[in-house]
Structures are given as structure tokens and as C-alpha cells.
């Protein structure tokens, strides 16, 4: 073999090694593009800290949402205990919910779907809070024993004004009034 043939083979081997080395997962440094990035970097948004008063308003609104979620569960599954309402409501609100739920169950009616609360507002009032909620039951359909929607169906979107108070260690809805459509 001549020196020229050997040199050609050596250069070829070095080129092949360089090309294969370029296919490895080892990162290489290359100039960074000067144009806009194809994928934006995630932006970390700090979570605002609520004042104690604002936190109480948020807690009152969350309690009303939890009441509706629990009520949905009780309307969907008649084997669940009506006593689940006891830590969420008291007084007039609890009595009304118990009567309604008992009547629905006696008729063999069940709910299909869930209630949504697309908007809420809250304000402090006296020793508690008043939460106004738009309660959307358009996808929470009450059905009879045959699975047919109960007629006449109630209005699907109603504004409720719920009074929330601290009863013992729990926030409870003590009064709930329907204000009209929302």
C-alpha cells in the first residue's frame, strides 16, 4: 500500500469519526439564533397573597361551590346519606335542602350531570358573608324513574344569594334565596 493510499484511508477514517461523532447526543455549541424563539420560555407568575378579609370571602365562595357539588352527588346517588349536608348548611338552608332532597328521592328521581357556577361575588355582611352565585343547572337534569327529564324543568340558570356564617368550626350556608335568572 502506498503512503498516499494510507493517508487517504486515515483522512477518511477521521472524517467518518467526525461525522458519526456529530450524531451523538453530546450537545455542541453553536451560535444562538437572533430571531424570535420558536418555543416561548415559561413565565412564572407569582401567586398573589390575599388579605385575611379577601381570603374569608374566597373561603365563603368555595363553601357555596362545595355545597352545590355535594348536593349534585346526593341527587345523582340516592344511596349517599343526606347527613352529608350537615357540615355545609344549617338552619333554614339545611331544612329547605333536606325537604327538597327527601321529596326528590321519594319520587324516585335522580340527577344526571352536574351543576356549574360560572360566576360568583361575595361581600362581608354582619357576622358572616353574602355570596351571590349564578347557578347553572342546564347540564344537571333531574330525571324520573324511567330516565325521562322531569317536566316542567326548573329554569336552568338562577342567581342564588347565600348567607354564609361560621357555625362552630365550619363555614355553613344558613340561608339561600333565589333572586331570579342570571
PEQUI-V754670 format. One record per backbone hydrogen bond with DSSP energy under -0.5 kcal/mol. CO is the residue of the C=O (numbers start at 1). NH is the residue of the N-H. If there is no record, write none. Layout:
# PEQUI-V754670
{{CO & NH} {CO & NH}}
This chain:
# PEQUI-V754670
{{2 & 6} {3 & 7} {4 & 8} {5 & 9} {6 & 10} {7 & 11} {8 & 12} {9 & 13} {10 & 14} {11 & 15} {12 & 16} {13 & 17} {14 & 18} {15 & 19} {16 & 20} {17 & 21} {18 & 22} {20 & 23} {21 & 24} {28 & 30} {38 & 40} {42 & 44} {43 & 45} {44 & 46} {46 & 48} {48 & 50} {51 & 55} {52 & 56} {53 & 57} {54 & 58} {55 & 59} {56 & 60} {57 & 61} {58 & 62} {59 & 63} {60 & 64} {61 & 65} {62 & 66} {63 & 67} {64 & 68} {65 & 69} {66 & 70} {67 & 71} {68 & 72} {69 & 73} {70 & 74} {71 & 75} {72 & 76} {73 & 77} {75 & 111} {76 & 78} {77 & 80} {81 & 84} {82 & 85} {83 & 86} {84 & 87} {85 & 88} {85 & 89} {88 & 173} {90 & 93} {90 & 94} {91 & 95} {92 & 96} {93 & 97} {94 & 98} {95 & 99} {96 & 100} {97 & 101} {98 & 102} {99 & 103} {100 & 104} {101 & 105} {102 & 106} {103 & 107} {104 & 109} {105 & 108} {110 & 143} {112 & 141} {116 & 136} {119 & 134} {121 & 132} {123 & 130} {125 & 128} {127 & 166} {128 & 125} {129 & 131} {129 & 164} {130 & 123} {130 & 132} {131 & 133} {131 & 162} {132 & 121} {133 & 135} {133 & 160} {134 & 118} {134 & 119} {134 & 136} {135 & 137} {135 & 158} {136 & 116} {137 & 140} {139 & 141} {140 & 142} {141 & 112} {142 & 150} {143 & 110} {144 & 147} {148 & 144} {156 & 137} {156 & 158} {157 & 182} {158 & 135} {158 & 160} {159 & 179} {159 & 180} {160 & 133} {160 & 162} {161 & 177} {162 & 131} {162 & 164} {163 & 174} {163 & 175} {164 & 129} {165 & 167} {165 & 172} {166 & 168} {167 & 170} {170 & 167} {172 & 165} {172 & 174} {173 & 90} {174 & 92} {174 & 93} {175 & 163} {177 & 161} {180 & 159}}
